[in-house]
Amino acid sequence: MSGIPSFIVGTDKFWLLRWDNTPQGFSVRFNFSSILILIIIVFFSGILISKLKRII
């Protein structure tokens, strides 16, 4: 696992997954607040789309 470089899925402020690889070891972290925000956005987008389909 030491061959995988560090990376972030997302941006520095709004990240979902962060993989840190250092000489001391590695760590994987999830940003649950960003994941929760994404779930809420997808949920309300689905409701909005279903409402718009009924109107059209």
PDBQT receptor file of N, H, CA, C and O in Angstrom, charges set to zero:
ATOM      1  N   MET A   1       0.811  -1.192   0.000  1.00  0.00    +0.000 N 
ATOM      2  CA  MET A   1       0.000   0.000   0.000  1.00  0.00    +0.000 C 
ATOM      3  C   MET A   1       0.858   1.262   0.000  1.00  0.00    +0.000 C 
ATOM      4  O   MET A   1       0.342   2.343  -0.281  1.00  0.00    +0.000 OA
ATOM      5  N   SER A   2       2.110   1.162   0.296  1.00  0.00    +0.000 N 
ATOM      6  H   SER A   2       2.529   0.283   0.524  1.00  0.00    +0.000 HD
ATOM      7  CA  SER A   2       2.940   2.353   0.392  1.00  0.00    +0.000 C 
ATOM      8  C   SER A   2       3.202   2.989  -0.966  1.00  0.00    +0.000 C 
ATOM      9  O   SER A   2       3.686   4.120  -1.015  1.00  0.00    +0.000 OA
ATOM     10  N   GLY A   3       2.902   2.311  -2.070  1.00  0.00    +0.000 N 
ATOM     11  H   GLY A   3       2.508   1.393  -2.030  1.00  0.00    +0.000 HD
ATOM     12  CA  GLY A   3       3.131   2.860  -3.391  1.00  0.00    +0.000 C 
ATOM     13  C   GLY A   3       2.040   3.805  -3.864  1.00  0.00    +0.000 C 
ATOM     14  O   GLY A   3       2.218   4.472  -4.883  1.00  0.00    +0.000 OA
ATOM     15  N   ILE A   4       0.911   3.886  -3.157  1.00  0.00    +0.000 N 
ATOM     16  H   ILE A   4       0.767   3.344  -2.329  1.00  0.00    +0.000 HD
ATOM     17  CA  ILE A   4      -0.189   4.753  -3.562  1.00  0.00    +0.000 C 
ATOM     18  C   ILE A   4       0.048   6.150  -2.991  1.00  0.00    +0.000 C 
ATOM     19  O   ILE A   4       0.191   6.296  -1.777  1.00  0.00    +0.000 OA
ATOM     20  N   PRO A   5       0.091   7.180  -3.842  1.00  0.00    +0.000 N 
ATOM     21  CA  PRO A   5       0.324   8.533  -3.326  1.00  0.00    +0.000 C 
ATOM     22  C   PRO A   5      -0.922   9.091  -2.627  1.00  0.00    +0.000 C 
ATOM     23  O   PRO A   5      -2.027   8.579  -2.806  1.00  0.00    +0.000 OA
ATOM     24  N   SER A   6      -0.730  10.125  -1.845  1.00  0.00    +0.000 N 
ATOM     25  H   SER A   6       0.168  10.540  -1.700  1.00  0.00    +0.000 HD
ATOM     26  CA  SER A   6      -1.835  10.780  -1.157  1.00  0.00    +0.000 C 
ATOM     27  C   SER A   6      -2.748  11.452  -2.174  1.00  0.00    +0.000 C 
ATOM     28  O   SER A   6      -2.286  11.963  -3.194  1.00  0.00    +0.000 OA
ATOM     29  N   PHE A   7      -4.065  11.446  -1.885  1.00  0.00    +0.000 N 
ATOM     30  H   PHE A   7      -4.441  11.031  -1.056  1.00  0.00    +0.000 HD
ATOM     31  CA  PHE A   7      -5.013  12.113  -2.775  1.00  0.00    +0.000 C 
ATOM     32  C   PHE A   7      -6.275  12.488  -2.010  1.00  0.00    +0.000 C 
ATOM     33  O   PHE A   7      -6.533  11.997  -0.911  1.00  0.00    +0.000 OA
ATOM     34  N   ILE A   8      -7.059  13.381  -2.632  1.00  0.00    +0.000 N 
ATOM     35  H   ILE A   8      -6.850  13.779  -3.525  1.00  0.00    +0.000 HD
ATOM     36  CA  ILE A   8      -8.332  13.838  -2.074  1.00  0.00    +0.000 C 
ATOM     37  C   ILE A   8      -9.398  13.674  -3.148  1.00  0.00    +0.000 C 
ATOM     38  O   ILE A   8      -9.170  14.031  -4.304  1.00  0.00    +0.000 OA
ATOM     39  N   VAL A   9     -10.567  13.135  -2.780  1.00  0.00    +0.000 N 
ATOM     40  H   VAL A   9     -10.753  12.846  -1.841  1.00  0.00    +0.000 HD
ATOM     41  CA  VAL A   9     -11.712  13.092  -3.673  1.00  0.00    +0.000 C 
ATOM     42  C   VAL A   9     -12.577  14.289  -3.279  1.00  0.00    +0.000 C 
ATOM     43  O   VAL A   9     -13.247  14.272  -2.247  1.00  0.00    +0.000 OA
ATOM     44  N   GLY A  10     -12.554  15.313  -4.103  1.00  0.00    +0.000 N 
ATOM     45  H   GLY A  10     -12.010  15.327  -4.942  1.00  0.00    +0.000 HD
ATOM     46  CA  GLY A  10     -13.249  16.563  -3.819  1.00  0.00    +0.000 C 
ATOM     47  C   GLY A  10     -12.263  17.716  -3.880  1.00  0.00    +0.000 C 
ATOM     48  O   GLY A  10     -11.236  17.631  -4.553  1.00  0.00    +0.000 OA
ATOM     49  N   THR A  11     -12.578  18.788  -3.180  1.00  0.00    +0.000 N 
ATOM     50  H   THR A  11     -13.413  18.858  -2.633  1.00  0.00    +0.000 HD
ATOM     51  CA  THR A  11     -11.676  19.935  -3.109  1.00  0.00    +0.000 C 
ATOM     52  C   THR A  11     -11.124  20.033  -1.692  1.00  0.00    +0.000 C 
ATOM     53  O   THR A  11     -11.479  19.236  -0.823  1.00  0.00    +0.000 OA
ATOM     54  N   ASP A  12     -10.258  21.012  -1.464  1.00  0.00    +0.000 N 
ATOM     55  H   ASP A  12      -9.970  21.659  -2.170  1.00  0.00    +0.000 HD
ATOM     56  CA  ASP A  12      -9.691  21.148  -0.120  1.00  0.00    +0.000 C 
ATOM     57  C   ASP A  12     -10.755  21.461   0.928  1.00  0.00    +0.000 C 
ATOM     58  O   ASP A  12     -10.650  21.017   2.071  1.00  0.00    +0.000 OA
ATOM     59  N   LYS A  13     -11.789  22.229   0.541  1.00  0.00    +0.000 N 
ATOM     60  H   LYS A  13     -11.874  22.590  -0.388  1.00  0.00    +0.000 HD
ATOM     61  CA  LYS A  13     -12.828  22.602   1.503  1.00  0.00    +0.000 C 
ATOM     62  C   LYS A  13     -14.009  21.639   1.515  1.00  0.00    +0.000 C 
ATOM     63  O   LYS A  13     -14.635  21.449   2.558  1.00  0.00    +0.000 OA
ATOM     64  N   PHE A  14     -14.325  21.028   0.373  1.00  0.00    +0.000 N 
ATOM     65  H   PHE A  14     -13.817  21.182  -0.474  1.00  0.00    +0.000 HD
ATOM     66  CA  PHE A  14     -15.478  20.126   0.265  1.00  0.00    +0.000 C 
ATOM     67  C   PHE A  14     -14.990  18.777  -0.246  1.00  0.00    +0.000 C 
ATOM     68  O   PHE A  14     -15.138  18.467  -1.429  1.00  0.00    +0.000 OA
ATOM     69  N   TRP A  15     -14.413  17.980   0.636  1.00  0.00    +0.000 N 
ATOM     70  H   TRP A  15     -14.293  18.232   1.597  1.00  0.00    +0.000 HD
ATOM     71  CA  TRP A  15     -13.876  16.684   0.239  1.00  0.00    +0.000 C 
ATOM     72  C   TRP A  15     -14.729  15.568   0.820  1.00  0.00    +0.000 C 
ATOM     73  O   TRP A  15     -15.331  15.698   1.885  1.00  0.00    +0.000 OA
ATOM     74  N   LEU A  16     -14.757  14.466   0.078  1.00  0.00    +0.000 N 
ATOM     75  H   LEU A  16     -14.268  14.360  -0.788  1.00  0.00    +0.000 HD
ATOM     76  CA  LEU A  16     -15.511  13.295   0.506  1.00  0.00    +0.000 C 
ATOM     77  C   LEU A  16     -14.599  12.229   1.094  1.00  0.00    +0.000 C 
ATOM     78  O   LEU A  16     -14.942  11.578   2.080  1.00  0.00    +0.000 OA
ATOM     79  N   LEU A  17     -13.430  12.056   0.476  1.00  0.00    +0.000 N 
ATOM     80  H   LEU A  17     -13.152  12.585  -0.325  1.00  0.00    +0.000 HD
ATOM     81  CA  LEU A  17     -12.492  11.016   0.889  1.00  0.00    +0.000 C 
ATOM     82  C   LEU A  17     -11.083  11.587   0.830  1.00  0.00    +0.000 C 
ATOM     83  O   LEU A  17     -10.720  12.283  -0.118  1.00  0.00    +0.000 OA
ATOM     84  N   ARG A  18     -10.301  11.284   1.847  1.00  0.00    +0.000 N 
ATOM     85  H   ARG A  18     -10.596  10.718   2.617  1.00  0.00    +0.000 HD
ATOM     86  CA  ARG A  18      -8.910  11.737   1.874  1.00  0.00    +0.000 C 
ATOM     87  C   ARG A  18      -8.015  10.551   2.223  1.00  0.00    +0.000 C 
ATOM     88  O   ARG A  18      -8.185   9.907   3.258  1.00  0.00    +0.000 OA
ATOM     89  N   TRP A  19      -7.073  10.281   1.348  1.00  0.00    +0.000 N 
ATOM     90  H   TRP A  19      -6.935  10.803   0.507  1.00  0.00    +0.000 HD
ATOM     91  CA  TRP A  19      -6.087   9.218   1.553  1.00  0.00    +0.000 C 
ATOM     92  C   TRP A  19      -4.747   9.899   1.793  1.00  0.00    +0.000 C 
ATOM     93  O   TRP A  19      -4.257  10.628   0.931  1.00  0.00    +0.000 OA
ATOM     94  N   ASP A  20      -4.149   9.666   2.961  1.00  0.00    +0.000 N 
ATOM     95  H   ASP A  20      -4.546   9.073   3.662  1.00  0.00    +0.000 HD
ATOM     96  CA  ASP A  20      -2.845  10.228   3.300  1.00  0.00    +0.000 C 
ATOM     97  C   ASP A  20      -1.833   9.104   3.418  1.00  0.00    +0.000 C 
ATOM     98  O   ASP A  20      -2.028   8.150   4.172  1.00  0.00    +0.000 OA
ATOM     99  N   ASN A  21      -0.758   9.226   2.669  1.00  0.00    +0.000 N 
ATOM    100  H   ASN A  21      -0.599  10.000   2.056  1.00  0.00    +0.000 HD
ATOM    101  CA  ASN A  21       0.311   8.244   2.707  1.00  0.00    +0.000 C 
ATOM    102  C   ASN A  21       1.580   8.958   3.142  1.00  0.00    +0.000 C 
ATOM    103  O   ASN A  21       2.090   9.816   2.421  1.00  0.00    +0.000 OA
ATOM    104  N   THR A  22       2.089   8.612   4.306  1.00  0.00    +0.000 N 
ATOM    105  H   THR A  22       1.675   7.915   4.892  1.00  0.00    +0.000 HD
ATOM    106  CA  THR A  22       3.304   9.207   4.846  1.00  0.00    +0.000 C 
ATOM    107  C   THR A  22       4.300   8.095   5.148  1.00  0.00    +0.000 C 
ATOM    108  O   THR A  22       3.936   6.919   5.142  1.00  0.00    +0.000 OA
ATOM    109  N   PRO A  23       5.536   8.450   5.408  1.00  0.00    +0.000 N 
ATOM    110  CA  PRO A  23       6.519   7.413   5.772  1.00  0.00    +0.000 C 
ATOM    111  C   PRO A  23       6.128   6.653   7.047  1.00  0.00    +0.000 C 
ATOM    112  O   PRO A  23       6.549   5.511   7.233  1.00  0.00    +0.000 OA
ATOM    113  N   GLN A  24       5.323   7.276   7.931  1.00  0.00    +0.000 N 
ATOM    114  H   GLN A  24       4.981   8.203   7.780  1.00  0.00    +0.000 HD
ATOM    115  CA  GLN A  24       4.906   6.613   9.165  1.00  0.00    +0.000 C 
ATOM    116  C   GLN A  24       3.758   5.629   8.931  1.00  0.00    +0.000 C 
ATOM    117  O   GLN A  24       3.509   4.767   9.773  1.00  0.00    +0.000 OA
ATOM    118  N   GLY A  25       3.058   5.747   7.802  1.00  0.00    +0.000 N 
ATOM    119  H   GLY A  25       3.260   6.447   7.119  1.00  0.00    +0.000 HD
ATOM    120  CA  GLY A  25       1.930   4.860   7.521  1.00  0.00    +0.000 C 
ATOM    121  C   GLY A  25       0.909   5.568   6.639  1.00  0.00    +0.000 C 
ATOM    122  O   GLY A  25       1.209   6.588   6.018  1.00  0.00    +0.000 OA
ATOM    123  N   PHE A  26      -0.289   5.020   6.591  1.00  0.00    +0.000 N 
ATOM    124  H   PHE A  26      -0.533   4.191   7.096  1.00  0.00    +0.000 HD
ATOM    125  CA  PHE A  26      -1.335   5.609   5.757  1.00  0.00    +0.000 C 
ATOM    126  C   PHE A  26      -2.623   5.742   6.567  1.00  0.00    +0.000 C 
ATOM    127  O   PHE A  26      -2.804   5.082   7.590  1.00  0.00    +0.000 OA
ATOM    128  N   SER A  27      -3.511   6.612   6.085  1.00  0.00    +0.000 N 
ATOM    129  H   SER A  27      -3.364   7.149   5.254  1.00  0.00    +0.000 HD
ATOM    130  CA  SER A  27      -4.818   6.760   6.721  1.00  0.00    +0.000 C 
ATOM    131  C   SER A  27      -5.862   7.082   5.658  1.00  0.00    +0.000 C 
ATOM    132  O   SER A  27      -5.563   7.703   4.639  1.00  0.00    +0.000 OA
ATOM    133  N   VAL A  28      -7.077   6.652   5.914  1.00  0.00    +0.000 N 
ATOM    134  H   VAL A  28      -7.321   6.148   6.742  1.00  0.00    +0.000 HD
ATOM    135  CA  VAL A  28      -8.221   6.935   5.045  1.00  0.00    +0.000 C 
ATOM    136  C   VAL A  28      -9.258   7.623   5.912  1.00  0.00    +0.000 C 
ATOM    137  O   VAL A  28      -9.627   7.120   6.973  1.00  0.00    +0.000 OA
ATOM    138  N   ARG A  29      -9.734   8.796   5.448  1.00  0.00    +0.000 N 
ATOM    139  H   ARG A  29      -9.434   9.205   4.586  1.00  0.00    +0.000 HD
ATOM    140  CA  ARG A  29     -10.745   9.531   6.203  1.00  0.00    +0.000 C 
ATOM    141  C   ARG A  29     -11.901   9.896   5.288  1.00  0.00    +0.000 C 
ATOM    142  O   ARG A  29     -11.711  10.207   4.113  1.00  0.00    +0.000 OA
ATOM    143  N   PHE A  30     -13.099   9.852   5.848  1.00  0.00    +0.000 N 
ATOM    144  H   PHE A  30     -13.253   9.600   6.803  1.00  0.00    +0.000 HD
ATOM    145  CA  PHE A  30     -14.311  10.258   5.150  1.00  0.00    +0.000 C 
ATOM    146  C   PHE A  30     -14.845  11.520   5.819  1.00  0.00    +0.000 C 
ATOM    147  O   PHE A  30     -14.813  11.634   7.044  1.00  0.00    +0.000 OA
ATOM    148  N   ASN A  31     -15.333  12.462   5.024  1.00  0.00    +0.000 N 
ATOM    149  H   ASN A  31     -15.359  12.369   4.028  1.00  0.00    +0.000 HD
ATOM    150  CA  ASN A  31     -15.941  13.675   5.548  1.00  0.00    +0.000 C 
ATOM    151  C   ASN A  31     -17.451  13.466   5.533  1.00  0.00    +0.000 C 
ATOM    152  O   ASN A  31     -18.100  13.659   4.505  1.00  0.00    +0.000 OA
ATOM    153  N   PHE A  32     -18.005  13.071   6.669  1.00  0.00    +0.000 N 
ATOM    154  H   PHE A  32     -17.478  12.914   7.505  1.00  0.00    +0.000 HD
ATOM    155  CA  PHE A  32     -19.415  12.705   6.726  1.00  0.00    +0.000 C 
ATOM    156  C   PHE A  32     -20.336  13.898   6.529  1.00  0.00    +0.000 C 
ATOM    157  O   PHE A  32     -21.453  13.729   6.039  1.00  0.00    +0.000 OA
ATOM    158  N   SER A  33     -19.903  15.098   6.896  1.00  0.00    +0.000 N 
ATOM    159  H   SER A  33     -18.996  15.236   7.295  1.00  0.00    +0.000 HD
ATOM    160  CA  SER A  33     -20.763  16.266   6.667  1.00  0.00    +0.000 C 
ATOM    161  C   SER A  33     -20.904  16.537   5.168  1.00  0.00    +0.000 C 
ATOM    162  O   SER A  33     -21.993  16.894   4.718  1.00  0.00    +0.000 OA
ATOM    163  N   SER A  34     -19.855  16.383   4.397  1.00  0.00    +0.000 N 
ATOM    164  H   SER A  34     -18.970  16.093   4.763  1.00  0.00    +0.000 HD
ATOM    165  CA  SER A  34     -19.946  16.563   2.945  1.00  0.00    +0.000 C 
ATOM    166  C   SER A  34     -20.815  15.480   2.316  1.00  0.00    +0.000 C 
ATOM    167  O   SER A  34     -21.590  15.757   1.401  1.00  0.00    +0.000 OA
ATOM    168  N   ILE A  35     -20.690  14.257   2.800  1.00  0.00    +0.000 N 
ATOM    169  H   ILE A  35     -20.060  14.031   3.543  1.00  0.00    +0.000 HD
ATOM    170  CA  ILE A  35     -21.513  13.157   2.286  1.00  0.00    +0.000 C 
ATOM    171  C   ILE A  35     -22.980  13.417   2.610  1.00  0.00    +0.000 C 
ATOM    172  O   ILE A  35     -23.847  13.177   1.770  1.00  0.00    +0.000 OA
ATOM    173  N   LEU A  36     -23.269  13.903   3.815  1.00  0.00    +0.000 N 
ATOM    174  H   LEU A  36     -22.565  14.097   4.498  1.00  0.00    +0.000 HD
ATOM    175  CA  LEU A  36     -24.642  14.205   4.199  1.00  0.00    +0.000 C 
ATOM    176  C   LEU A  36     -25.221  15.327   3.334  1.00  0.00    +0.000 C 
ATOM    177  O   LEU A  36     -26.373  15.240   2.909  1.00  0.00    +0.000 OA
ATOM    178  N   ILE A  37     -24.453  16.362   3.071  1.00  0.00    +0.000 N 
ATOM    179  H   ILE A  37     -23.517  16.432   3.416  1.00  0.00    +0.000 HD
ATOM    180  CA  ILE A  37     -24.896  17.464   2.208  1.00  0.00    +0.000 C 
ATOM    181  C   ILE A  37     -25.209  16.942   0.812  1.00  0.00    +0.000 C 
ATOM    182  O   ILE A  37     -26.221  17.320   0.222  1.00  0.00    +0.000 OA
ATOM    183  N   LEU A  38     -24.354  16.082   0.280  1.00  0.00    +0.000 N 
ATOM    184  H   LEU A  38     -23.531  15.775   0.758  1.00  0.00    +0.000 HD
ATOM    185  CA  LEU A  38     -24.604  15.500  -1.044  1.00  0.00    +0.000 C 
ATOM    186  C   LEU A  38     -25.882  14.671  -1.075  1.00  0.00    +0.000 C 
ATOM    187  O   LEU A  38     -26.645  14.744  -2.038  1.00  0.00    +0.000 OA
ATOM    188  N   ILE A  39     -26.118  13.888  -0.035  1.00  0.00    +0.000 N 
ATOM    189  H   ILE A  39     -25.497  13.829   0.747  1.00  0.00    +0.000 HD
ATOM    190  CA  ILE A  39     -27.334  13.078   0.032  1.00  0.00    +0.000 C 
ATOM    191  C   ILE A  39     -28.571  13.967   0.064  1.00  0.00    +0.000 C 
ATOM    192  O   ILE A  39     -29.559  13.676  -0.610  1.00  0.00    +0.000 OA
ATOM    193  N   ILE A  40     -28.527  15.043   0.837  1.00  0.00    +0.000 N 
ATOM    194  H   ILE A  40     -27.724  15.280   1.384  1.00  0.00    +0.000 HD
ATOM    195  CA  ILE A  40     -29.656  15.970   0.917  1.00  0.00    +0.000 C 
ATOM    196  C   ILE A  40     -29.914  16.634  -0.429  1.00  0.00    +0.000 C 
ATOM    197  O   ILE A  40     -31.067  16.770  -0.840  1.00  0.00    +0.000 OA
ATOM    198  N   ILE A  41     -28.853  17.049  -1.121  1.00  0.00    +0.000 N 
ATOM    199  H   ILE A  41     -27.917  16.939  -0.787  1.00  0.00    +0.000 HD
ATOM    200  CA  ILE A  41     -29.005  17.685  -2.432  1.00  0.00    +0.000 C 
ATOM    201  C   ILE A  41     -29.627  16.710  -3.431  1.00  0.00    +0.000 C 
ATOM    202  O   ILE A  41     -30.536  17.079  -4.174  1.00  0.00    +0.000 OA
ATOM    203  N   VAL A  42     -29.144  15.476  -3.451  1.00  0.00    +0.000 N 
ATOM    204  H   VAL A  42     -28.406  15.176  -2.847  1.00  0.00    +0.000 HD
ATOM    205  CA  VAL A  42     -29.689  14.476  -4.372  1.00  0.00    +0.000 C 
ATOM    206  C   VAL A  42     -31.150  14.181  -4.037  1.00  0.00    +0.000 C 
ATOM    207  O   VAL A  42     -31.966  14.042  -4.948  1.00  0.00    +0.000 OA
ATOM    208  N   PHE A  43     -31.493  14.085  -2.777  1.00  0.00    +0.000 N 
ATOM    209  H   PHE A  43     -30.830  14.198  -2.037  1.00  0.00    +0.000 HD
ATOM    210  CA  PHE A  43     -32.855  13.807  -2.354  1.00  0.00    +0.000 C 
ATOM    211  C   PHE A  43     -33.811  14.907  -2.823  1.00  0.00    +0.000 C 
ATOM    212  O   PHE A  43     -34.846  14.623  -3.425  1.00  0.00    +0.000 OA
ATOM    213  N   PHE A  44     -33.456  16.167  -2.541  1.00  0.00    +0.000 N 
ATOM    214  H   PHE A  44     -32.615  16.398  -2.052  1.00  0.00    +0.000 HD
ATOM    215  CA  PHE A  44     -34.331  17.264  -2.931  1.00  0.00    +0.000 C 
ATOM    216  C   PHE A  44     -34.356  17.475  -4.443  1.00  0.00    +0.000 C 
ATOM    217  O   PHE A  44     -35.366  17.923  -4.985  1.00  0.00    +0.000 OA
ATOM    218  N   SER A  45     -33.276  17.164  -5.118  1.00  0.00    +0.000 N 
ATOM    219  H   SER A  45     -32.455  16.801  -4.677  1.00  0.00    +0.000 HD
ATOM    220  CA  SER A  45     -33.275  17.232  -6.585  1.00  0.00    +0.000 C 
ATOM    221  C   SER A  45     -34.236  16.205  -7.165  1.00  0.00    +0.000 C 
ATOM    222  O   SER A  45     -34.934  16.494  -8.137  1.00  0.00    +0.000 OA
ATOM    223  N   GLY A  46     -34.283  15.021  -6.590  1.00  0.00    +0.000 N 
ATOM    224  H   GLY A  46     -33.716  14.786  -5.800  1.00  0.00    +0.000 HD
ATOM    225  CA  GLY A  46     -35.212  13.990  -7.035  1.00  0.00    +0.000 C 
ATOM    226  C   GLY A  46     -36.651  14.408  -6.831  1.00  0.00    +0.000 C 
ATOM    227  O   GLY A  46     -37.496  14.183  -7.698  1.00  0.00    +0.000 OA
ATOM    228  N   ILE A  47     -36.934  15.013  -5.696  1.00  0.00    +0.000 N 
ATOM    229  H   ILE A  47     -36.248  15.196  -4.992  1.00  0.00    +0.000 HD
ATOM    230  CA  ILE A  47     -38.294  15.510  -5.438  1.00  0.00    +0.000 C 
ATOM    231  C   ILE A  47     -38.657  16.602  -6.438  1.00  0.00    +0.000 C 
ATOM    232  O   ILE A  47     -39.758  16.597  -6.989  1.00  0.00    +0.000 OA
ATOM    233  N   LEU A  48     -37.745  17.532  -6.675  1.00  0.00    +0.000 N 
ATOM    234  H   LEU A  48     -36.851  17.536  -6.228  1.00  0.00    +0.000 HD
ATOM    235  CA  LEU A  48     -38.000  18.627  -7.614  1.00  0.00    +0.000 C 
ATOM    236  C   LEU A  48     -38.232  18.102  -9.025  1.00  0.00    +0.000 C 
ATOM    237  O   LEU A  48     -39.137  18.571  -9.715  1.00  0.00    +0.000 OA
ATOM    238  N   ILE A  49     -37.442  17.153  -9.457  1.00  0.00    +0.000 N 
ATOM    239  H   ILE A  49     -36.707  16.772  -8.896  1.00  0.00    +0.000 HD
ATOM    240  CA  ILE A  49     -37.587  16.589 -10.806  1.00  0.00    +0.000 C 
ATOM    241  C   ILE A  49     -38.913  15.861 -10.944  1.00  0.00    +0.000 C 
ATOM    242  O   ILE A  49     -39.577  15.970 -11.975  1.00  0.00    +0.000 OA
ATOM    243  N   SER A  50     -39.305  15.119  -9.913  1.00  0.00    +0.000 N 
ATOM    244  H   SER A  50     -38.766  15.030  -9.075  1.00  0.00    +0.000 HD
ATOM    245  CA  SER A  50     -40.588  14.405  -9.996  1.00  0.00    +0.000 C 
ATOM    246  C   SER A  50     -41.760  15.382 -10.028  1.00  0.00    +0.000 C 
ATOM    247  O   SER A  50     -42.750  15.131 -10.716  1.00  0.00    +0.000 OA
ATOM    248  N   LYS A  51     -41.665  16.480  -9.303  1.00  0.00    +0.000 N 
ATOM    249  H   LYS A  51     -40.861  16.683  -8.744  1.00  0.00    +0.000 HD
ATOM    250  CA  LYS A  51     -42.718  17.504  -9.333  1.00  0.00    +0.000 C 
ATOM    251  C   LYS A  51     -42.787  18.173 -10.689  1.00  0.00    +0.000 C 
ATOM    252  O   LYS A  51     -43.877  18.431 -11.199  1.00  0.00    +0.000 OA
ATOM    253  N   LEU A  52     -41.627  18.459 -11.286  1.00  0.00    +0.000 N 
ATOM    254  H   LEU A  52     -40.741  18.249 -10.872  1.00  0.00    +0.000 HD
ATOM    255  CA  LEU A  52     -41.598  19.111 -12.590  1.00  0.00    +0.000 C 
ATOM    256  C   LEU A  52     -42.138  18.182 -13.678  1.00  0.00    +0.000 C 
ATOM    257  O   LEU A  52     -42.778  18.652 -14.619  1.00  0.00    +0.000 OA
ATOM    258  N   LYS A  53     -41.897  16.888 -13.570  1.00  0.00    +0.000 N 
ATOM    259  H   LYS A  53     -41.378  16.506 -12.806  1.00  0.00    +0.000 HD
ATOM    260  CA  LYS A  53     -42.420  15.938 -14.554  1.00  0.00    +0.000 C 
ATOM    261  C   LYS A  53     -43.945  15.888 -14.513  1.00  0.00    +0.000 C 
ATOM    262  O   LYS A  53     -44.581  15.706 -15.551  1.00  0.00    +0.000 OA
ATOM    263  N   ARG A  54     -44.532  16.044 -13.347  1.00  0.00    +0.000 N 
ATOM    264  H   ARG A  54     -44.015  16.191 -12.504  1.00  0.00    +0.000 HD
ATOM    265  CA  ARG A  54     -45.986  16.038 -13.233  1.00  0.00    +0.000 C 
ATOM    266  C   ARG A  54     -46.600  17.292 -13.849  1.00  0.00    +0.000 C 
ATOM    267  O   ARG A  54     -47.697  17.250 -14.405  1.00  0.00    +0.000 OA
ATOM    268  N   ILE A  55     -45.878  18.410 -13.744  1.00  0.00    +0.000 N 
ATOM    269  H   ILE A  55     -44.986  18.444 -13.292  1.00  0.00    +0.000 HD
ATOM    270  CA  ILE A  55     -46.378  19.674 -14.284  1.00  0.00    +0.000 C 
ATOM    271  C   ILE A  55     -46.313  19.673 -15.808  1.00  0.00    +0.000 C 
ATOM    272  O   ILE A  55     -47.228  20.152 -16.478  1.00  0.00    +0.000 OA
ATOM    273  N   ILE A  56     -45.241  19.140 -16.341  1.00  0.00    +0.000 N 
ATOM    274  H   ILE A  56     -44.498  18.751 -15.798  1.00  0.00    +0.000 HD
ATOM    275  CA  ILE A  56     -45.019  19.170 -17.807  1.00  0.00    +0.000 C 
ATOM    276  C   ILE A  56     -45.770  18.115 -18.502  1.00  0.00    +0.000 C 
ATOM    277  O   ILE A  56     -45.692  18.006 -19.725  1.00  0.00    +0.000 OA
TER     278      ILE A  56
